[in-house]
Amino acid sequence: MAGHSGATAGVLYRGVPTRTWREVPLPTSYEVRNLLSKVGGLDRDLRGENELWRARLGSSVFTGYQNGTIYCTGGLEPDLTHIYLRIDEKVRGRKRAAARRR
């Protein structure tokens, strides 16, 4: 019985968890949106008044907000981890450049 429940638990952890990026400059947010438009698709319908954009990669939804936050729902998409890494590179690169200018 224990082996069976362990196998079930393993299935639950195969997905990529949710992810949030904060304090993303708006130009970088739009760069992320453009990246996502190439690998997934953009949603035309925004759901909240503070949303700037929404994009989908399969069943995963990315949302860019006016306050500089980007949120992803996570999911089972095979490329999702790679997309997270590409977003990290864009966000980190912009934050480093802003810090050097100060």
C-alpha positions as CSV (number, residue, x, y, z in Angstrom):
1,M,0.0,0.0,0.0
2,A,2.8,2.4,0.8
3,G,4.4,2.0,-2.6
4,H,1.1,2.9,-4.3
5,S,0.6,6.1,-2.3
6,G,4.2,7.1,-3.0
7,A,3.7,6.7,-6.7
8,T,0.6,8.8,-6.6
9,A,2.4,11.5,-4.7
10,G,5.2,11.4,-7.3
11,V,2.6,12.2,-10.0
12,L,1.4,15.2,-8.1
13,Y,4.9,16.8,-8.0
14,R,5.7,16.5,-11.8
15,G,4.2,19.9,-12.5
16,V,6.2,23.1,-12.4
17,P,5.1,25.3,-9.4
18,T,3.6,28.8,-9.7
19,R,6.1,31.6,-10.0
20,T,6.1,35.3,-9.2
21,W,8.6,37.9,-10.4
22,R,8.4,41.3,-8.6
23,E,9.7,44.8,-9.3
24,V,10.0,44.1,-13.0
25,P,10.5,47.3,-15.0
26,L,7.6,47.8,-17.5
27,P,9.9,47.6,-20.5
28,T,11.2,44.3,-19.3
29,S,7.6,43.1,-18.6
30,Y,6.8,43.8,-22.2
31,E,9.9,41.9,-23.3
32,V,8.7,38.9,-21.3
33,R,5.3,39.3,-23.0
34,N,6.9,39.3,-26.4
35,L,8.9,36.2,-25.5
36,L,5.7,34.4,-24.4
37,S,3.9,35.5,-27.6
38,K,6.5,33.6,-29.6
39,V,6.2,30.3,-27.6
40,G,2.6,30.5,-26.7
41,G,-0.1,33.0,-27.3
42,L,-1.4,36.3,-26.0
43,D,-4.9,36.6,-24.4
44,R,-6.8,39.6,-25.6
45,D,-9.2,39.6,-22.6
46,L,-7.7,41.0,-19.4
47,R,-9.5,40.1,-16.2
48,G,-8.4,42.7,-13.7
49,E,-8.1,46.4,-14.0
50,N,-4.4,46.3,-13.0
51,E,-3.4,43.7,-15.7
52,L,-1.2,44.9,-18.5
53,W,-1.1,41.6,-20.5
54,R,-1.9,37.9,-20.3
55,A,-0.2,35.1,-22.1
56,R,-0.7,31.3,-22.3
57,L,1.6,28.4,-22.8
58,G,-0.7,25.5,-23.0
59,S,-2.7,25.5,-19.7
60,S,-0.2,27.8,-18.0
61,V,-1.2,31.4,-17.7
62,F,1.3,34.3,-17.3
63,T,0.0,37.7,-16.2
64,G,1.8,41.0,-16.2
65,Y,0.6,43.7,-13.8
66,Q,1.0,47.5,-13.7
67,N,2.9,47.3,-10.4
68,G,5.7,45.4,-12.0
69,T,4.7,41.9,-11.0
70,I,4.6,38.9,-13.4
71,Y,2.8,35.8,-12.2
72,C,2.6,32.3,-13.7
73,T,0.1,29.7,-12.6
74,G,2.6,26.9,-13.1
75,G,1.6,23.7,-14.9
76,L,2.6,20.6,-16.8
77,E,4.0,22.2,-19.9
78,P,7.4,20.6,-20.9
79,D,9.0,24.0,-21.7
80,L,7.8,25.8,-18.7
81,T,11.0,25.4,-16.6
82,H,13.0,26.7,-19.6
83,I,10.7,29.7,-20.0
84,Y,11.1,30.5,-16.3
85,L,14.9,30.5,-16.8
86,R,14.6,32.9,-19.8
87,I,12.4,35.2,-17.8
88,D,14.8,35.1,-14.9
89,E,17.6,36.1,-17.3
90,K,15.7,39.1,-18.6
91,V,14.5,40.3,-15.2
92,R,18.0,39.9,-13.5
93,G,19.7,41.6,-16.4
94,R,17.5,44.6,-16.1
95,K,17.8,44.9,-12.3
96,R,21.6,44.7,-12.6
97,A,21.7,47.4,-15.2
98,A,19.5,49.7,-13.1
99,A,21.7,49.1,-10.0
100,R,24.9,50.0,-12.0
101,R,23.3,53.3,-13.2
102,R,22.6,54.5,-9.7
